[in-house]
Protein backbone atom coordinates (compact mmCIF):
# COMPACT_ATOMS: atom_id res chain seq x y z
CA UNK A 1 0.00 0.00 0.00
CA UNK A 2 2.67 2.45 -0.99
CA UNK A 3 2.13 5.80 -2.64
CA UNK A 4 4.81 7.60 -4.65
CA UNK A 5 6.98 9.59 -2.28
CA UNK A 6 5.65 13.11 -2.48
CA UNK A 7 5.21 14.25 1.09
CA UNK A 8 7.10 14.39 4.34
CA UNK A 9 5.81 15.27 7.78
CA UNK A 10 6.38 18.68 9.18
CA UNK A 11 7.63 18.47 12.80
CA UNK A 12 4.19 18.49 14.38
CA UNK A 13 1.86 15.89 15.80
CA UNK A 14 -1.74 16.26 16.91
CA UNK A 15 -4.74 13.95 16.86
CA UNK A 16 -8.35 14.37 15.87
CA UNK A 17 -10.40 11.31 16.72
CA UNK A 18 -10.48 9.09 14.76
CA UNK A 19 -7.89 10.56 12.42
CA UNK A 20 -4.50 12.11 12.91
CA UNK A 21 -4.13 15.49 11.23
CA UNK A 22 -0.45 16.04 10.78
CA UNK A 23 0.34 18.76 8.26
CA UNK A 24 2.42 17.67 5.30
CA UNK A 25 4.94 19.40 3.10
CA UNK A 26 4.11 18.50 -0.48
CA UNK A 27 6.11 17.58 -3.50
CA UNK A 28 4.25 16.64 -6.70
CA UNK A 29 4.01 13.06 -7.88
CA UNK A 30 4.08 13.24 -11.67
CA UNK A 31 3.86 9.62 -12.71
CA UNK A 32 2.62 9.06 -16.26
CA UNK A 33 0.96 5.66 -16.04
CA UNK A 34 -2.56 4.91 -17.25
CA UNK A 35 -5.78 3.69 -15.72
CA UNK A 36 -6.18 -0.09 -15.98
CA UNK A 37 -9.24 -2.16 -15.13
CA UNK A 38 -8.81 -5.92 -14.93
CA UNK A 39 -10.09 -9.03 -13.19
CA UNK A 40 -7.24 -9.14 -10.69
CA UNK A 41 -7.80 -5.60 -9.51
CA UNK A 42 -10.24 -3.05 -10.86
CA UNK A 43 -7.76 -0.22 -10.57
CA UNK A 44 -4.01 -0.21 -11.03
CA UNK A 45 -1.90 2.82 -11.79
CA UNK A 46 -2.77 6.50 -11.99
CA UNK A 47 -5.18 8.51 -14.01
CA UNK A 48 -3.83 8.81 -17.55
CA UNK A 49 -4.92 12.09 -19.10
CA UNK A 50 -4.43 12.43 -22.82
CA UNK A 51 -3.53 16.12 -22.57
CA UNK A 52 -0.40 16.87 -24.64
CA UNK A 53 2.41 18.57 -22.79
CA UNK A 54 2.42 21.44 -25.26
CA UNK A 55 -1.20 22.30 -24.48
CA UNK A 56 -1.85 25.53 -22.60
CA UNK A 57 -3.68 23.97 -19.67
CA UNK A 58 -0.89 21.40 -19.25
CA UNK A 59 1.71 24.16 -19.08
CA UNK A 60 -0.38 25.85 -16.40
CA UNK A 61 -0.61 22.51 -14.61
CA UNK A 62 3.19 22.28 -14.55
CA UNK A 63 3.36 25.85 -13.24
CA UNK A 64 1.08 24.88 -10.36
CA UNK A 65 3.16 21.77 -9.65
CA UNK A 66 6.32 23.88 -9.54
CA UNK A 67 4.76 26.03 -6.82
CA UNK A 68 3.57 22.92 -4.99
CA UNK A 69 7.18 21.73 -4.96
CA UNK A 70 7.98 24.54 -2.54
CA UNK A 71 5.57 23.11 0.02
CA UNK A 72 3.19 26.10 -0.08
CA UNK A 73 -0.10 24.40 -0.91
CA UNK A 74 -2.19 27.56 -0.67
CA UNK A 75 0.07 29.42 -3.07
CA UNK A 76 0.00 26.53 -5.53
CA UNK A 77 -3.75 26.92 -6.11
CA UNK A 78 -4.01 30.71 -6.29
CA UNK A 79 -4.83 32.26 -9.64
CA UNK A 80 -1.68 33.72 -11.23
CA UNK A 81 -1.79 37.25 -12.60
CA UNK A 82 -2.79 37.29 -16.26
CA UNK A 83 -4.26 33.77 -16.32
CA UNK A 84 -7.95 33.13 -16.96
CA UNK A 85 -9.85 31.74 -13.98
CA UNK A 86 -11.45 28.82 -15.82
CA UNK A 87 -8.24 27.91 -17.63
CA UNK A 88 -6.42 27.80 -14.29
CA UNK A 89 -9.13 25.64 -12.76
CA UNK A 90 -8.88 23.27 -15.74
CA UNK A 91 -5.12 22.97 -15.29
CA UNK A 92 -5.46 22.35 -11.54
CA UNK A 93 -7.96 19.54 -12.15
CA UNK A 94 -5.20 17.47 -13.77
CA UNK A 95 -3.10 17.27 -10.61
CA UNK A 96 -6.08 17.11 -8.24
CA UNK A 97 -7.51 14.15 -10.15
CA UNK A 98 -4.20 12.31 -10.35
CA UNK A 99 -3.66 12.60 -6.63
CA UNK A 100 -7.15 11.32 -5.84
CA UNK A 101 -6.58 8.37 -8.16
CA UNK A 102 -3.48 7.51 -6.15
CA UNK A 103 -5.61 7.39 -3.01
CA UNK A 104 -8.03 5.08 -4.81
CA UNK A 105 -5.10 2.91 -5.79
CA UNK A 106 -4.32 2.37 -2.11
CA UNK A 107 -7.97 1.82 -1.20
CA UNK A 108 -8.27 -1.00 -3.73
CA UNK A 109 -6.16 -3.18 -1.46
CA UNK A 110 -8.19 -2.55 1.70
CA UNK A 111 -11.72 -1.70 0.54
CA UNK A 112 -13.90 -4.60 -0.58
CA UNK A 113 -17.62 -5.07 -1.21
CA UNK A 114 -18.05 -7.23 1.88
CA UNK A 115 -16.48 -4.61 4.13
CA UNK A 116 -17.98 -1.59 2.35
CA UNK A 117 -21.30 -2.53 0.68
CA UNK A 118 -22.08 1.19 0.39
CA UNK A 119 -20.00 4.27 -0.38
CA UNK A 120 -20.11 6.05 2.95
CA UNK A 121 -18.53 8.84 4.95
CA UNK A 122 -18.93 7.61 8.50
CA UNK A 123 -22.10 6.03 9.83
CA UNK A 124 -24.63 8.59 8.69
CA UNK A 125 -23.68 9.67 5.18
CA UNK A 126 -24.22 7.46 2.12
CA UNK A 127 -23.28 8.45 -1.43
CA UNK A 128 -25.29 7.27 -4.43
CA UNK A 129 -23.94 6.95 -7.96
CA UNK A 130 -25.51 8.30 -11.15
CA UNK A 131 -24.18 9.26 -14.56
CA UNK A 132 -25.31 9.78 -18.15
CA UNK A 133 -25.86 6.05 -18.68
CA UNK A 134 -27.52 5.52 -15.30
CA UNK A 135 -29.31 8.79 -14.42
CA UNK A 136 -31.28 7.22 -11.58
CA UNK A 137 -29.14 7.47 -8.40
CA UNK A 138 -28.43 4.06 -6.94
CA UNK A 139 -26.68 2.53 -3.98
CA UNK A 140 -23.41 0.85 -4.95
CA UNK A 141 -20.55 -0.59 -2.96
CA UNK A 142 -17.56 1.62 -2.22
CA UNK A 143 -15.30 -0.28 -4.67
CA UNK A 144 -17.94 0.01 -7.39
CA UNK A 145 -18.40 3.71 -6.69
CA UNK A 146 -14.68 4.36 -7.00
CA UNK A 147 -14.43 2.24 -10.14
CA UNK A 148 -17.20 4.33 -11.68
CA UNK A 149 -15.46 7.51 -10.52
CA UNK A 150 -12.16 6.54 -12.14
CA UNK A 151 -13.85 6.00 -15.51
CA UNK A 152 -16.04 9.07 -15.11
CA UNK A 153 -13.11 11.35 -14.26
CA UNK A 154 -10.96 10.05 -17.07
CA UNK A 155 -13.78 10.51 -19.57
CA UNK A 156 -14.29 14.12 -18.48
CA UNK A 157 -10.60 15.05 -18.62
CA UNK A 158 -10.33 13.42 -22.05
CA UNK A 159 -13.33 15.33 -23.40
CA UNK A 160 -11.77 17.90 -25.73
CA UNK A 161 -14.89 20.04 -25.69
CA UNK A 162 -14.82 20.25 -21.89
CA UNK A 163 -11.02 20.44 -21.63
CA UNK A 164 -9.87 21.88 -24.98
CA UNK A 165 -6.18 21.76 -25.86
CA UNK A 166 -6.18 24.05 -28.87
CA UNK A 167 -6.85 27.31 -27.09
CA UNK A 168 -10.61 27.13 -27.63
CA UNK A 169 -12.92 28.72 -25.07
CA UNK A 170 -14.15 26.50 -22.28
CA UNK A 171 -17.84 25.60 -22.63
CA UNK A 172 -20.57 27.32 -20.56
CA UNK A 173 -21.15 24.16 -18.51
CA UNK A 174 -17.49 23.84 -17.56
CA UNK A 175 -17.79 25.03 -13.95
CA UNK A 176 -20.89 22.91 -13.32
CA UNK A 177 -19.04 19.84 -14.57
CA UNK A 178 -16.00 20.63 -12.44
CA UNK A 179 -18.06 21.15 -9.29
CA UNK A 180 -19.66 17.73 -9.80
CA UNK A 181 -16.22 16.19 -10.25
CA UNK A 182 -14.94 17.87 -7.10
CA UNK A 183 -17.91 16.75 -5.01
CA UNK A 184 -17.27 13.17 -6.08
CA UNK A 185 -13.52 13.34 -5.58
CA UNK A 186 -14.07 14.61 -2.04
CA UNK A 187 -16.05 11.47 -1.27
CA UNK A 188 -12.94 9.37 -1.82
CA UNK A 189 -11.14 11.33 0.88
CA UNK A 190 -14.12 11.14 3.22
CA UNK A 191 -14.30 7.36 2.79
CA UNK A 192 -10.53 6.99 3.16
CA UNK A 193 -10.35 9.00 6.39
CA UNK A 194 -13.49 7.67 8.05
CA UNK A 195 -13.38 4.01 6.98
CA UNK A 196 -9.78 3.11 6.17
CA UNK A 197 -7.49 5.59 7.86
CA UNK A 198 -5.82 2.91 9.96
CA UNK A 199 -4.61 1.24 6.77
CA UNK A 200 -2.91 4.46 5.69
CA UNK A 201 -1.25 4.77 9.08
CA UNK A 202 -0.15 1.13 9.11
CA UNK A 203 1.47 1.52 5.71
CA UNK A 204 3.08 4.90 6.43
CA UNK A 205 0.93 6.64 3.84
CA UNK A 206 -0.78 9.07 6.23
CA UNK A 207 1.38 12.01 5.13
CA UNK A 208 0.53 11.40 1.49
CA UNK A 209 -3.18 11.29 2.25
CA UNK A 210 -3.00 14.53 4.24
CA UNK A 211 -0.94 16.20 1.52
CA UNK A 212 -3.31 15.27 -1.28
CA UNK A 213 -6.38 16.21 0.70
CA UNK A 214 -5.01 19.61 1.67
CA UNK A 215 -4.17 20.30 -1.97
CA UNK A 216 -7.74 19.38 -2.93
CA UNK A 217 -9.21 21.34 -0.02
CA UNK A 218 -7.43 24.61 -0.70
CA UNK A 219 -8.24 24.34 -4.39
CA UNK A 220 -11.99 23.89 -3.95
CA UNK A 221 -12.17 26.56 -1.23
CA UNK A 222 -10.16 29.06 -3.27
CA UNK A 223 -12.61 28.87 -6.18
CA UNK A 224 -15.84 27.99 -4.34
CA UNK A 225 -16.21 24.65 -6.11
CA UNK A 226 -18.01 22.85 -3.28
CA UNK A 227 -20.66 23.86 -0.78
CA UNK A 228 -19.95 23.66 2.94
CA UNK A 229 -22.48 20.85 3.21
CA UNK A 230 -20.56 18.82 0.62
CA UNK A 231 -17.46 18.66 2.82
CA UNK A 232 -19.24 18.41 6.16
CA UNK A 233 -18.26 14.77 6.85
CA UNK A 234 -14.66 15.91 7.37
CA UNK A 235 -15.54 19.20 9.03
CA UNK A 236 -13.44 18.61 12.15
CA UNK A 237 -10.37 17.62 10.19
CA UNK A 238 -10.86 20.53 7.78
CA UNK A 239 -11.17 22.99 10.64
CA UNK A 240 -7.98 21.61 12.18
CA UNK A 241 -6.04 21.98 8.93
CA UNK A 242 -7.39 25.48 8.29
CA UNK A 243 -6.78 26.61 11.85
CA UNK A 244 -3.19 25.41 11.78
CA UNK A 245 -2.47 27.19 8.52
CA UNK A 246 -4.44 30.31 9.43
CA UNK A 247 -2.33 30.72 12.55
CA UNK A 248 0.82 30.44 10.47
CA UNK A 249 -0.57 33.07 8.10
CA UNK A 250 -1.84 35.32 10.89
CA UNK A 251 -5.51 34.82 10.07
CA UNK A 252 -8.45 34.30 12.43
CA UNK A 253 -10.16 30.95 12.98
CA UNK A 254 -12.72 29.74 10.47
CA UNK A 255 -16.45 29.46 11.28
CA UNK A 256 -17.86 26.05 12.22
CA UNK A 257 -19.82 23.64 10.05
CA UNK A 258 -23.22 22.06 10.45
CA UNK A 259 -25.11 19.29 8.63
CA UNK A 260 -28.17 17.14 9.34
CA UNK A 261 -27.47 13.98 11.33
CA UNK A 262 -28.12 11.53 8.47
CA UNK A 263 -27.63 12.28 4.78
CA UNK A 264 -27.84 10.52 1.43
CA UNK A 265 -26.03 12.33 -1.38
CA UNK A 266 -26.09 11.89 -5.13
N, C-alpha and C positions, 0 to 999 in steps of 0.2 A: 504494500500500500504506500508506495513512495511517489511523491510528486517531484517534478524537476526543481532543483534547488534555486529558489528565487527570493527567499526571505530568511532573515535571521532575527532572533529576538532582540528587542531593545532591553537594557538592563532594568526590567520592571516586572513585578509579579503581583497580580491581584486576582481575586476569584469572584465570579458571579454565578451563583448556583442556577443551573447545573453546569455552566460552562465557564471556562477560564478565559479572561479577556486580556491577554497580553498583547500590547501593541507590537506591530512588526515593522521592520524596515524593509522596503520592497525593492526587488530587482526583477525586471521583466523576464518571463520565460517565453522565448520566441521559437518554440519548436514548430516544425513545418510538416507534421504528419497529418494523416487524413482520418476522417471518421470511418469506422469499420463496424458493420453489424454481422455477427455470425452466430452459429449454434453453440459455440463454446463460451461465448460471452457477448452480450448484445452491444457492448461498447468497448472498443479498444483504441487508444490514441486520442488525439486532440481534434478539435474542429478544424476542418480544412477549408478555408475560404478560397475561392477562385478569383481573388482580387489581385491583378497584376501589381508588381512592386512599383511600376512607373505611374500608376493611377494616383490622382490627386489625393483621394481619401486615404490611400495606403501611406503616402508620404506624411500626411498629418498624423496617422496612426504611429508611425515611427518617431515623429516629433514628440508625441505624448509619451511614448515608451522611454525616450531619452530623458525626459523630465522625471519619470517614475524611477529611473535608475538612481537618481539622487536621494531617493527615500522620502521625498515630499509628495505624498499621495494627493493632498489637496491641490497643490500647484499643478500636478499632472493632468487634472481634469478641467482646469479653468480655461475659458475661451481666450486664445491668443489674440492680440491686436491684429486687425486686418483679416481675420478668418471668419467666414460665415458660420452662424450658430448651427444650422442644420448639418453643414458639411463636417463641422467638428464633432458633432454628436455621432454622425455616421462613422467617422474614423475611430472614435472611442469604442463603438460597439464591437469592433473587431477584437480588441484586446479583452474587453469585458466578457465577451462570449467565449473566447478561448480559455480564459481563466476558469469560468464556470464549468466548461467541459472537462477541465482537469479535475475539478471536484467530483463531477459525475464519474469520472474514471476510477477514482478511489472508492466511491460509493458502490460501484458495481460489485466489488469484492465483499461487501459487508451488508448490503441491502438486498433482501430476497422477498419474493411474493409471500412466503409463509410468515416472515417476520413483519413485513410492511404491506398488508393487503390493500391499504389505501395510502395516497399521498397526503401526508399530514404535517402539521407544524405543532407539535405538542398534542395534548389530549383533546383539545376542543376546536381545532381548525382542520378542516378537510378541503383539499383542492380537487376540483373536477377538471377533466380534460375535454376540450372541444376544439375543432379546427374546421377548415373548409370542407373536408370530406365527411366529418362527423360533427355537424353543427349543434347537435343536442348534447349538452354537457353530461358526462357520465363518470361514475366512480371507476377508477382504475388503480391498480397497485402502484406503489412508488417506483419500482423498476420500469413498469410500463409507461408511467408518466414521464420519466426521464428519458426513456427511449424515444417517445414521441417528441419530447422537447429537443433532443439532439437533431432529429430529422427536420423538425419545424424551423429551428434556428438556422440550420445550414441552408435550408431552402430560401429563407428570407435574405440571408446575406449573399446568396448567389443570384438573387433576383436583380437583374441589371436595370430594371425600371425603378425598383425601390432603392438600390444602391448602385447608381450609375458610375461608370469608370471613365467616361469620355467627356466629363465636364458638363454634362446635361444637368438641368435643374432637378432637384429632388421633387418627387410627386407631392401633391397636397396631403395625401394620407400618411406621409412619412412619419410624422411625430406620433400619430395614433398607433401605427404599427410598432414603433420603437417602444412606446409605453407598454403595450401588450407584451412584447418580448421581455422588457425589464421586470414586469410583474411576475412573469413565469420564471425568469432566472433567479429572482429573489427566493422563490419557493424551494429551490435546490439548497440554498444556504440555510433556510429555516429548517428544512428536513435534516440536513447534515448536523447542525448544531443541537437540535432538540431530540433527535433520534439516534444519532451515530457519533456523537462527539467523542465518546470514549475511544472509538476506533482510531480517530485522528490523533488523539493523545498517545495511545499505545504505540502508534507507528511514527511518532515524532513528526507529524504533519500538521500540528496545531498552528504553527506560525504561518504556514502557507495558507491555511484556511482563513485565518485572521487577515492576512495580507490581501488576499483576493476579495474578501468581503468588504474590507474598508475601501478598496479601490472602487468596487461596485457602489457602495453606499455614498461616497462623496460625489461620484458621478451623477447618480440619480437625484441626489439632493441639490446639487449645483444647478441642474436644469429642470427641476420639478417634474421628473418623469414618473414618479409614483406618488400616490396619496399616502398620508400618514397611516390610514387604516391598512393599506397594503403591506406595510412593514411592521405592523403592530406585534406579530408573534415574537419578534426579536427586540422589542422596545427597550428592555432593560439593558441588553448588550449594546444596542445602538447608543443609548444614553451614556453608557460608560465610555464607549469609544469617543463620542463627541465631547463629553466633559473633559476627558484627558487631553484631547487635542485643543479644545477651547482654552483650557488653562495655559497650555504652552503658548497659544497665540494671544493670550490676554483678553479673551472674550468671556462673556457671562454664560452661565449654564443654560442649557436648552430647556424648553417647556416639556412637560410630561406627555404621555400618550394614553389613549383610552380606546377600548374596543369591546363590543359585546362579548359575553362569556363564551358563547359557542358560535362558530361561523363556518359556513360552507362557501367556498369561493370558486368561481369559474376561471 
